[in-house]
Every structure is written in structure tokens, then in C-alpha cells.
Amino acid sequence: VPHTTVEEEDGEIRLLVIRAQGLLGRVTAEFRTVSLTAFSPEDYQNVAGTLEFQPGERYKYISINITDNSIPELEKSFKVELLNLEGGVCEFLVRAGDE
């Protein structure tokens, strides 16, 4: 599972989502943040939504605001889940005589 580190003072993180396995058809993917040891809104702002890749589109970003405060803290974490992927194109080759 990919991971990245961000400092509170950065204020925001932009996560790159890359569409793989072809660019044909429309693809959608829902996303949401999930607290682990970091919690919203004290440490970051929860986000949820849907990414929509049009045919030929490969890249999308998910932006998450990070809460900066003056309290020194240990490292905290949350995750972003991709859910309910739909769409794309599947191609099948059927030769004459195949059943």
C-alpha cells in the first residue's frame, strides 16, 4: 500500500490517482478518508466523493486539508479508500466455431 508523509504546516496534500489497464470507456471510483490515529477535524478534514475518468483520461487528484495547530504531536495517520469502481471496457475475441 503506497504511503506518504506530510507536515501539518503544509496545509494540504494532493494524492495522485492513476487509471491503469487502458483508457477506453468511462470509469468512476468513489473515495473517502478513514481515521486511523489522526482524526477529523482536529488533524485533517474528512473528504468523500467520486472521481470520474472520461475516455482517454489517466490522472485525477484527491485534495485533503491538513489542520495545522501549535501543539507538538507525534506522527498520526489516516487512509484514503477507493470504493465501487465501475466502468471501463472489456474486450473479448471469439473465433468462428467457438461456443
Backbone as XML, in Angstrom:
<?xml version="1.0"?>
<chain id="A" units="angstrom">
  <residue number="1" name="VAL">
    <atom name="N" x="0.853" y="-1.181" z="0.000"/>
    <atom name="CA" x="0.000" y="0.000" z="0.000"/>
    <atom name="C" x="0.894" y="1.239" z="0.000"/>
  </residue>
  <residue number="2" name="PRO">
    <atom name="N" x="0.735" y="2.111" z="-0.980"/>
    <atom name="CA" x="1.543" y="3.334" z="-1.012"/>
    <atom name="C" x="1.243" y="4.213" z="0.198"/>
  </residue>
  <residue number="3" name="HIS">
    <atom name="N" x="2.258" y="4.918" z="0.659"/>
    <atom name="CA" x="2.048" y="5.871" z="1.745"/>
    <atom name="C" x="2.916" y="7.094" z="1.502"/>
  </residue>
  <residue number="4" name="THR">
    <atom name="N" x="2.537" y="8.187" z="2.135"/>
    <atom name="CA" x="3.287" y="9.423" z="2.024"/>
    <atom name="C" x="3.236" y="10.140" z="3.362"/>
  </residue>
  <residue number="5" name="THR">
    <atom name="N" x="4.171" y="11.034" z="3.584"/>
    <atom name="CA" x="4.236" y="11.806" z="4.822"/>
    <atom name="C" x="4.038" y="13.276" z="4.487"/>
  </residue>
  <residue number="6" name="VAL">
    <atom name="N" x="3.267" y="13.954" z="5.318"/>
    <atom name="CA" x="3.017" y="15.379" z="5.135"/>
    <atom name="C" x="3.170" y="16.060" z="6.491"/>
  </residue>
  <residue number="7" name="GLU">
    <atom name="N" x="3.678" y="17.268" z="6.484"/>
    <atom name="CA" x="3.802" y="18.058" z="7.709"/>
    <atom name="C" x="2.546" y="18.906" z="7.880"/>
  </residue>
  <residue number="8" name="GLU">
    <atom name="N" x="2.158" y="19.160" z="9.133"/>
    <atom name="CA" x="0.960" y="19.964" z="9.391"/>
    <atom name="C" x="1.021" y="21.310" z="8.685"/>
  </residue>
  <residue number="9" name="GLU">
    <atom name="N" x="2.189" y="21.941" z="8.724"/>
    <atom name="CA" x="2.305" y="23.281" z="8.150"/>
    <atom name="C" x="2.158" y="23.293" z="6.623"/>
  </residue>
  <residue number="10" name="ASP">
    <atom name="N" x="2.182" y="22.131" z="5.992"/>
    <atom name="CA" x="1.947" y="22.068" z="4.538"/>
    <atom name="C" x="0.515" y="22.467" z="4.198"/>
  </residue>
  <residue number="11" name="GLY">
    <atom name="N" x="-0.420" y="22.207" z="5.107"/>
    <atom name="CA" x="-1.792" y="22.663" z="4.926"/>
    <atom name="C" x="-2.675" y="21.819" z="4.025"/>
  </residue>
  <residue number="12" name="GLU">
    <atom name="N" x="-2.081" y="21.114" z="3.078"/>
    <atom name="CA" x="-2.872" y="20.310" z="2.144"/>
    <atom name="C" x="-1.988" y="19.216" z="1.554"/>
  </residue>
  <residue number="13" name="ILE">
    <atom name="N" x="-2.624" y="18.116" z="1.222"/>
    <atom name="CA" x="-1.941" y="17.065" z="0.475"/>
    <atom name="C" x="-2.796" y="16.750" z="-0.749"/>
  </residue>
  <residue number="14" name="ARG">
    <atom name="N" x="-2.126" y="16.571" z="-1.877"/>
    <atom name="CA" x="-2.810" y="16.180" z="-3.124"/>
    <atom name="C" x="-2.325" y="14.787" z="-3.484"/>
  </residue>
  <residue number="15" name="LEU">
    <atom name="N" x="-3.252" y="13.846" z="-3.499"/>
    <atom name="CA" x="-2.928" y="12.458" z="-3.811"/>
    <atom name="C" x="-3.271" y="12.169" z="-5.266"/>
  </residue>
  <residue number="16" name="LEU">
    <atom name="N" x="-2.301" y="11.659" z="-5.986"/>
    <atom name="CA" x="-2.480" y="11.334" z="-7.396"/>
    <atom name="C" x="-3.116" y="9.958" z="-7.537"/>
  </residue>
  <residue number="17" name="VAL">
    <atom name="N" x="-4.195" y="9.877" z="-8.304"/>
    <atom name="CA" x="-4.849" y="8.610" z="-8.616"/>
    <atom name="C" x="-4.633" y="8.374" z="-10.107"/>
  </residue>
  <residue number="18" name="ILE">
    <atom name="N" x="-4.049" y="7.226" z="-10.444"/>
    <atom name="CA" x="-3.715" y="6.920" z="-11.829"/>
    <atom name="C" x="-4.590" y="5.784" z="-12.330"/>
  </residue>
  <residue number="19" name="ARG">
    <atom name="N" x="-5.223" y="6.021" z="-13.437"/>
    <atom name="CA" x="-6.027" y="4.985" z="-14.096"/>
    <atom name="C" x="-5.074" y="4.060" z="-14.849"/>
  </residue>
  <residue number="20" name="ALA">
    <atom name="N" x="-5.198" y="2.769" z="-14.603"/>
    <atom name="CA" x="-4.310" y="1.790" z="-15.231"/>
    <atom name="C" x="-5.118" y="0.835" z="-16.096"/>
  </residue>
  <residue number="21" name="GLN">
    <atom name="N" x="-4.436" y="0.036" z="-16.880"/>
    <atom name="CA" x="-5.058" y="-1.014" z="-17.687"/>
    <atom name="C" x="-5.934" y="-0.466" z="-18.806"/>
  </residue>
  <residue number="22" name="GLY">
    <atom name="N" x="-5.526" y="0.632" z="-19.408"/>
    <atom name="CA" x="-6.244" y="1.138" z="-20.572"/>
    <atom name="C" x="-6.999" y="2.415" z="-20.310"/>
  </residue>
  <residue number="23" name="LEU">
    <atom name="N" x="-7.351" y="3.086" z="-21.392"/>
    <atom name="CA" x="-8.005" y="4.388" z="-21.299"/>
    <atom name="C" x="-9.353" y="4.433" z="-22.009"/>
  </residue>
  <residue number="24" name="LEU">
    <atom name="N" x="-9.877" y="3.277" z="-22.407"/>
    <atom name="CA" x="-11.160" y="3.240" z="-23.103"/>
    <atom name="C" x="-12.311" y="3.271" z="-22.104"/>
  </residue>
  <residue number="25" name="GLY">
    <atom name="N" x="-13.384" y="3.926" z="-22.490"/>
    <atom name="CA" x="-14.576" y="3.941" z="-21.648"/>
    <atom name="C" x="-14.459" y="4.899" z="-20.476"/>
  </residue>
  <residue number="26" name="ARG">
    <atom name="N" x="-15.580" y="5.115" z="-19.825"/>
    <atom name="CA" x="-15.675" y="5.977" z="-18.644"/>
    <atom name="C" x="-15.520" y="5.107" z="-17.403"/>
  </residue>
  <residue number="27" name="VAL">
    <atom name="N" x="-14.750" y="5.588" z="-16.424"/>
    <atom name="CA" x="-14.535" y="4.859" z="-15.173"/>
    <atom name="C" x="-14.830" y="5.799" z="-14.011"/>
  </residue>
  <residue number="28" name="THR">
    <atom name="N" x="-15.550" y="5.300" z="-13.006"/>
    <atom name="CA" x="-15.775" y="6.071" z="-11.788"/>
    <atom name="C" x="-15.263" y="5.286" z="-10.590"/>
  </residue>
  <residue number="29" name="ALA">
    <atom name="N" x="-14.826" y="6.018" z="-9.582"/>
    <atom name="CA" x="-14.374" y="5.413" z="-8.331"/>
    <atom name="C" x="-14.756" y="6.347" z="-7.192"/>
  </residue>
  <residue number="30" name="GLU">
    <atom name="N" x="-15.433" y="5.827" z="-6.206"/>
    <atom name="CA" x="-15.727" y="6.606" z="-5.008"/>
    <atom name="C" x="-14.487" y="6.594" z="-4.119"/>
  </residue>
  <residue number="31" name="PHE">
    <atom name="N" x="-14.337" y="7.644" z="-3.303"/>
    <atom name="CA" x="-13.222" y="7.696" z="-2.359"/>
    <atom name="C" x="-13.700" y="8.293" z="-1.044"/>
  </residue>
  <residue number="32" name="ARG">
    <atom name="N" x="-12.967" y="7.972" z="0.021"/>
    <atom name="CA" x="-13.263" y="8.551" z="1.334"/>
    <atom name="C" x="-12.027" y="8.439" z="2.216"/>
  </residue>
  <residue number="33" name="THR">
    <atom name="N" x="-11.898" y="9.380" z="3.151"/>
    <atom name="CA" x="-10.845" y="9.297" z="4.153"/>
    <atom name="C" x="-11.352" y="8.465" z="5.320"/>
  </residue>
  <residue number="34" name="VAL">
    <atom name="N" x="-10.425" y="7.767" z="5.978"/>
    <atom name="CA" x="-10.753" y="6.926" z="7.129"/>
    <atom name="C" x="-9.713" y="7.197" z="8.217"/>
  </residue>
  <residue number="35" name="SER">
    <atom name="N" x="-10.172" y="7.549" z="9.408"/>
    <atom name="CA" x="-9.266" y="7.824" z="10.524"/>
    <atom name="C" x="-8.563" y="6.563" z="10.992"/>
  </residue>
  <residue number="36" name="LEU">
    <atom name="N" x="-7.284" y="6.705" z="11.290"/>
    <atom name="CA" x="-6.521" y="5.650" z="11.969"/>
    <atom name="C" x="-6.113" y="6.223" z="13.317"/>
  </residue>
  <residue number="37" name="THR">
    <atom name="N" x="-4.975" y="6.941" z="13.372"/>
    <atom name="CA" x="-4.601" y="7.636" z="14.608"/>
    <atom name="C" x="-4.811" y="9.140" z="14.494"/>
  </residue>
  <residue number="38" name="ALA">
    <atom name="N" x="-5.064" y="9.636" z="13.291"/>
    <atom name="CA" x="-5.418" y="11.043" z="13.056"/>
    <atom name="C" x="-6.938" y="11.128" z="12.928"/>
  </residue>
  <residue number="39" name="PHE">
    <atom name="N" x="-7.496" y="12.213" z="13.442"/>
    <atom name="CA" x="-8.951" y="12.361" z="13.438"/>
    <atom name="C" x="-9.371" y="13.697" z="12.837"/>
  </residue>
  <residue number="40" name="SER">
    <atom name="N" x="-10.537" y="13.689" z="12.209"/>
    <atom name="CA" x="-11.115" y="14.900" z="11.640"/>
    <atom name="C" x="-12.067" y="15.505" z="12.668"/>
  </residue>
  <residue number="41" name="PRO">
    <atom name="N" x="-12.089" y="16.800" z="12.851"/>
    <atom name="CA" x="-11.339" y="17.842" z="12.157"/>
    <atom name="C" x="-10.062" y="18.276" z="12.866"/>
  </residue>
  <residue number="42" name="GLU">
    <atom name="N" x="-9.692" y="17.612" z="13.961"/>
    <atom name="CA" x="-8.516" y="18.037" z="14.726"/>
    <atom name="C" x="-7.222" y="17.948" z="13.916"/>
  </residue>
  <residue number="43" name="ASP">
    <atom name="N" x="-7.096" y="16.921" z="13.078"/>
    <atom name="CA" x="-5.846" y="16.680" z="12.358"/>
    <atom name="C" x="-5.958" y="16.885" z="10.848"/>
  </residue>
  <residue number="44" name="TYR">
    <atom name="N" x="-7.124" y="16.620" z="10.280"/>
    <atom name="CA" x="-7.360" y="16.780" z="8.840"/>
    <atom name="C" x="-8.862" y="16.911" z="8.616"/>
  </residue>
  <residue number="45" name="GLN">
    <atom name="N" x="-9.248" y="17.308" z="7.420"/>
    <atom name="CA" x="-10.665" y="17.437" z="7.078"/>
    <atom name="C" x="-11.108" y="16.212" z="6.290"/>
  </residue>
  <residue number="46" name="ASN">
    <atom name="N" x="-12.122" y="15.509" z="6.804"/>
    <atom name="CA" x="-12.682" y="14.366" z="6.075"/>
    <atom name="C" x="-13.092" y="14.787" z="4.675"/>
  </residue>
  <residue number="47" name="VAL">
    <atom name="N" x="-12.851" y="13.923" z="3.710"/>
    <atom name="CA" x="-13.359" y="14.141" z="2.356"/>
    <atom name="C" x="-13.938" y="12.835" z="1.837"/>
  </residue>
  <residue number="48" name="ALA">
    <atom name="N" x="-14.905" y="12.964" z="0.977"/>
    <atom name="CA" x="-15.501" y="11.819" z="0.286"/>
    <atom name="C" x="-16.042" y="12.348" z="-1.026"/>
  </residue>
  <residue number="49" name="GLY">
    <atom name="N" x="-16.048" y="11.507" z="-2.029"/>
    <atom name="CA" x="-16.556" y="11.944" z="-3.320"/>
    <atom name="C" x="-16.398" y="10.864" z="-4.362"/>
  </residue>
  <residue number="50" name="THR">
    <atom name="N" x="-16.518" y="11.279" z="-5.607"/>
    <atom name="CA" x="-16.397" y="10.357" z="-6.730"/>
    <atom name="C" x="-15.445" y="10.938" z="-7.761"/>
  </residue>
  <residue number="51" name="LEU">
    <atom name="N" x="-14.485" y="10.142" z="-8.179"/>
    <atom name="CA" x="-13.616" y="10.506" z="-9.293"/>
    <atom name="C" x="-14.257" y="9.971" z="-10.562"/>
  </residue>
  <residue number="52" name="GLU">
    <atom name="N" x="-14.254" y="10.781" z="-11.607"/>
    <atom name="CA" x="-14.826" y="10.348" z="-12.879"/>
    <atom name="C" x="-13.779" y="10.531" z="-13.973"/>
  </residue>
  <residue number="53" name="PHE">
    <atom name="N" x="-13.301" y="9.417" z="-14.499"/>
    <atom name="CA" x="-12.339" y="9.426" z="-15.594"/>
    <atom name="C" x="-13.102" y="9.289" z="-16.909"/>
  </residue>
  <residue number="54" name="GLN">
    <atom name="N" x="-12.938" y="10.246" z="-17.790"/>
    <atom name="CA" x="-13.532" y="10.174" z="-19.120"/>
    <atom name="C" x="-12.621" y="9.330" z="-20.017"/>
  </residue>
  <residue number="55" name="PRO">
    <atom name="N" x="-13.122" y="8.834" z="-21.151"/>
    <atom name="CA" x="-12.261" y="8.081" z="-22.062"/>
    <atom name="C" x="-10.996" y="8.885" z="-22.393"/>
  </residue>
  <residue number="56" name="GLY">
    <atom name="N" x="-9.855" y="8.244" z="-22.295"/>
    <atom name="CA" x="-8.581" y="8.896" z="-22.575"/>
    <atom name="C" x="-7.967" y="9.618" z="-21.391"/>
  </residue>
  <residue number="57" name="GLU">
    <atom name="N" x="-8.687" y="9.760" z="-20.292"/>
    <atom name="CA" x="-8.194" y="10.481" z="-19.116"/>
    <atom name="C" x="-7.509" y="9.508" z="-18.167"/>
  </residue>
  <residue number="58" name="ARG">
    <atom name="N" x="-6.283" y="9.830" z="-17.748"/>
    <atom name="CA" x="-5.478" y="8.914" z="-16.948"/>
    <atom name="C" x="-5.296" y="9.369" z="-15.493"/>
  </residue>
  <residue number="59" name="TYR">
    <atom name="N" x="-5.271" y="10.678" z="-15.213"/>
    <atom name="CA" x="-4.897" y="11.182" z="-13.893"/>
    <atom name="C" x="-6.009" y="12.001" z="-13.243"/>
  </residue>
  <residue number="60" name="LYS">
    <atom name="N" x="-6.153" y="11.827" z="-11.930"/>
    <atom name="CA" x="-7.033" y="12.650" z="-11.095"/>
    <atom name="C" x="-6.316" y="12.865" z="-9.763"/>
  </residue>
  <residue number="61" name="TYR">
    <atom name="N" x="-6.728" y="13.895" z="-9.040"/>
    <atom name="CA" x="-6.166" y="14.175" z="-7.720"/>
    <atom name="C" x="-7.266" y="14.194" z="-6.669"/>
  </residue>
  <residue number="62" name="ILE">
    <atom name="N" x="-6.908" y="13.769" z="-5.467"/>
    <atom name="CA" x="-7.752" y="13.922" z="-4.288"/>
    <atom name="C" x="-7.014" y="14.885" z="-3.369"/>
  </residue>
  <residue number="63" name="SER">
    <atom name="N" x="-7.644" y="16.012" z="-3.024"/>
    <atom name="CA" x="-7.033" y="17.009" z="-2.145"/>
    <atom name="C" x="-7.621" y="16.895" z="-0.747"/>
  </residue>
  <residue number="64" name="ILE">
    <atom name="N" x="-6.737" y="16.919" z="0.250"/>
    <atom name="CA" x="-7.156" y="16.799" z="1.646"/>
    <atom name="C" x="-6.491" y="17.913" z="2.441"/>
  </residue>
  <residue number="65" name="ASN">
    <atom name="N" x="-7.294" y="18.708" z="3.157"/>
    <atom name="CA" x="-6.754" y="19.769" z="4.005"/>
    <atom name="C" x="-6.225" y="19.175" z="5.302"/>
  </residue>
  <residue number="66" name="ILE">
    <atom name="N" x="-5.024" y="19.605" z="5.672"/>
    <atom name="CA" x="-4.374" y="19.174" z="6.909"/>
    <atom name="C" x="-4.500" y="20.311" z="7.915"/>
  </residue>
  <residue number="67" name="THR">
    <atom name="N" x="-4.933" y="20.010" z="9.136"/>
    <atom name="CA" x="-5.127" y="21.017" z="10.174"/>
    <atom name="C" x="-3.799" y="21.298" z="10.867"/>
  </residue>
  <residue number="68" name="ASP">
    <atom name="N" x="-3.393" y="22.564" z="10.840"/>
    <atom name="CA" x="-2.149" y="22.979" z="11.495"/>
    <atom name="C" x="-2.502" y="23.641" z="12.823"/>
  </residue>
  <residue number="69" name="ASN">
    <atom name="N" x="-1.845" y="23.196" z="13.887"/>
    <atom name="CA" x="-2.024" y="23.845" z="15.185"/>
    <atom name="C" x="-0.661" y="23.967" z="15.851"/>
  </residue>
  <residue number="70" name="SER">
    <atom name="N" x="-0.608" y="24.663" z="16.969"/>
    <atom name="CA" x="0.671" y="24.928" z="17.631"/>
    <atom name="C" x="1.055" y="23.850" z="18.638"/>
  </residue>
  <residue number="71" name="ILE">
    <atom name="N" x="0.277" y="22.795" z="18.730"/>
    <atom name="CA" x="0.540" y="21.733" z="19.702"/>
    <atom name="C" x="1.474" y="20.694" z="19.083"/>
  </residue>
  <residue number="72" name="PRO">
    <atom name="N" x="2.656" y="20.475" z="19.702"/>
    <atom name="CA" x="3.551" y="19.433" z="19.185"/>
    <atom name="C" x="2.887" y="18.058" z="19.323"/>
  </residue>
  <residue number="73" name="GLU">
    <atom name="N" x="2.990" y="17.245" z="18.273"/>
    <atom name="CA" x="2.322" y="15.945" z="18.278"/>
    <atom name="C" x="3.230" y="14.876" z="17.695"/>
  </residue>
  <residue number="74" name="LEU">
    <atom name="N" x="2.934" y="13.641" z="18.058"/>
    <atom name="CA" x="3.596" y="12.508" z="17.425"/>
    <atom name="C" x="2.989" y="12.296" z="16.042"/>
  </residue>
  <residue number="75" name="GLU">
    <atom name="N" x="3.633" y="11.459" z="15.260"/>
    <atom name="CA" x="3.114" y="11.148" z="13.931"/>
    <atom name="C" x="1.734" y="10.503" z="14.035"/>
  </residue>
  <residue number="76" name="LYS">
    <atom name="N" x="0.824" y="10.941" z="13.186"/>
    <atom name="CA" x="-0.532" y="10.393" z="13.134"/>
    <atom name="C" x="-0.831" y="9.976" z="11.706"/>
  </residue>
  <residue number="77" name="SER">
    <atom name="N" x="-1.852" y="9.137" z="11.545"/>
    <atom name="CA" x="-2.138" y="8.666" z="10.186"/>
    <atom name="C" x="-3.632" y="8.491" z="9.942"/>
  </residue>
  <residue number="78" name="PHE">
    <atom name="N" x="-3.979" y="8.580" z="8.675"/>
    <atom name="CA" x="-5.309" y="8.260" z="8.174"/>
    <atom name="C" x="-5.105" y="7.631" z="6.806"/>
  </residue>
  <residue number="79" name="LYS">
    <atom name="N" x="-6.158" y="7.039" z="6.270"/>
    <atom name="CA" x="-6.026" y="6.434" z="4.947"/>
    <atom name="C" x="-7.125" y="6.944" z="4.029"/>
  </residue>
  <residue number="80" name="VAL">
    <atom name="N" x="-6.903" y="6.743" z="2.748"/>
    <atom name="CA" x="-7.902" y="7.069" z="1.735"/>
    <atom name="C" x="-8.270" y="5.770" z="1.035"/>
  </residue>
  <residue number="81" name="GLU">
    <atom name="N" x="-9.554" y="5.465" z="1.016"/>
    <atom name="CA" x="-10.039" y="4.241" z="0.373"/>
    <atom name="C" x="-10.681" y="4.576" z="-0.964"/>
  </residue>
  <residue number="82" name="LEU">
    <atom name="N" x="-10.430" y="3.725" z="-1.966"/>
    <atom name="CA" x="-11.138" y="3.781" z="-3.239"/>
    <atom name="C" x="-12.157" y="2.656" z="-3.233"/>
  </residue>
  <residue number="83" name="LEU">
    <atom name="N" x="-13.403" y="2.981" z="-3.577"/>
    <atom name="CA" x="-14.505" y="2.028" z="-3.479"/>
    <atom name="C" x="-15.342" y="2.035" z="-4.752"/>
  </residue>
  <residue number="84" name="ASN">
    <atom name="N" x="-16.056" y="0.952" z="-4.970"/>
    <atom name="CA" x="-17.087" y="0.882" z="-6.010"/>
    <atom name="C" x="-16.605" y="1.349" z="-7.377"/>
  </residue>
  <residue number="85" name="LEU">
    <atom name="N" x="-15.492" y="0.797" z="-7.814"/>
    <atom name="CA" x="-15.010" y="1.125" z="-9.153"/>
    <atom name="C" x="-15.967" y="0.568" z="-10.193"/>
  </residue>
  <residue number="86" name="GLU">
    <atom name="N" x="-16.287" y="1.399" z="-11.179"/>
    <atom name="CA" x="-17.219" y="0.987" z="-12.230"/>
    <atom name="C" x="-16.751" y="1.503" z="-13.574"/>
  </residue>
  <residue number="87" name="GLY">
    <atom name="N" x="-17.062" y="0.746" z="-14.616"/>
    <atom name="CA" x="-16.842" y="1.209" z="-15.971"/>
    <atom name="C" x="-15.619" y="0.602" z="-16.614"/>
  </residue>
  <residue number="88" name="GLY">
    <atom name="N" x="-15.155" y="1.282" z="-17.635"/>
    <atom name="CA" x="-14.059" y="0.772" z="-18.433"/>
    <atom name="C" x="-14.604" y="-0.085" z="-19.560"/>
  </residue>
  <residue number="89" name="VAL">
    <atom name="N" x="-13.714" y="-0.742" z="-20.242"/>
    <atom name="CA" x="-14.093" y="-1.566" z="-21.385"/>
    <atom name="C" x="-13.384" y="-2.897" z="-21.280"/>
  </residue>
  <residue number="90" name="CYS">
    <atom name="N" x="-14.101" y="-3.949" z="-21.494"/>
    <atom name="CA" x="-13.509" y="-5.283" z="-21.611"/>
    <atom name="C" x="-13.682" y="-5.726" z="-23.055"/>
  </residue>
  <residue number="91" name="GLU">
    <atom name="N" x="-12.638" y="-6.291" z="-23.624"/>
    <atom name="CA" x="-12.728" y="-6.791" z="-24.988"/>
    <atom name="C" x="-12.519" y="-8.290" z="-24.986"/>
  </residue>
  <residue number="92" name="PHE">
    <atom name="N" x="-13.349" y="-8.989" z="-25.744"/>
    <atom name="CA" x="-13.234" y="-10.435" z="-25.870"/>
    <atom name="C" x="-13.135" y="-10.773" z="-27.346"/>
  </residue>
  <residue number="93" name="LEU">
    <atom name="N" x="-12.313" y="-11.734" z="-27.671"/>
    <atom name="CA" x="-12.198" y="-12.221" z="-29.041"/>
    <atom name="C" x="-12.810" y="-13.606" z="-29.088"/>
  </residue>
  <residue number="94" name="VAL">
    <atom name="N" x="-13.816" y="-13.773" z="-29.927"/>
    <atom name="CA" x="-14.447" y="-15.078" z="-30.102"/>
    <atom name="C" x="-14.211" y="-15.485" z="-31.544"/>
  </residue>
  <residue number="95" name="ARG">
    <atom name="N" x="-13.565" y="-16.602" z="-31.731"/>
    <atom name="CA" x="-13.282" y="-17.089" z="-33.080"/>
    <atom name="C" x="-14.455" y="-17.904" z="-33.593"/>
  </residue>
  <residue number="96" name="ALA">
    <atom name="N" x="-14.637" y="-17.884" z="-34.886"/>
    <atom name="CA" x="-15.711" y="-18.670" z="-35.506"/>
    <atom name="C" x="-15.549" y="-20.123" z="-35.112"/>
  </residue>
  <residue number="97" name="GLY">
    <atom name="N" x="-16.636" y="-20.721" z="-34.677"/>
    <atom name="CA" x="-16.603" y="-22.114" z="-34.249"/>
    <atom name="C" x="-16.481" y="-22.261" z="-32.747"/>
  </residue>
  <residue number="98" name="ASP">
    <atom name="N" x="-16.102" y="-21.172" z="-32.025"/>
    <atom name="CA" x="-16.057" y="-21.233" z="-30.564"/>
    <atom name="C" x="-17.477" y="-21.206" z="-30.036"/>
  </residue>
  <residue number="99" name="GLU">
    <atom name="N" x="-17.673" y="-21.851" z="-28.915"/>
    <atom name="CA" x="-19.009" y="-21.847" z="-28.318"/>
    <atom name="C" x="-19.071" y="-20.888" z="-27.169"/>
  </residue>
</chain>
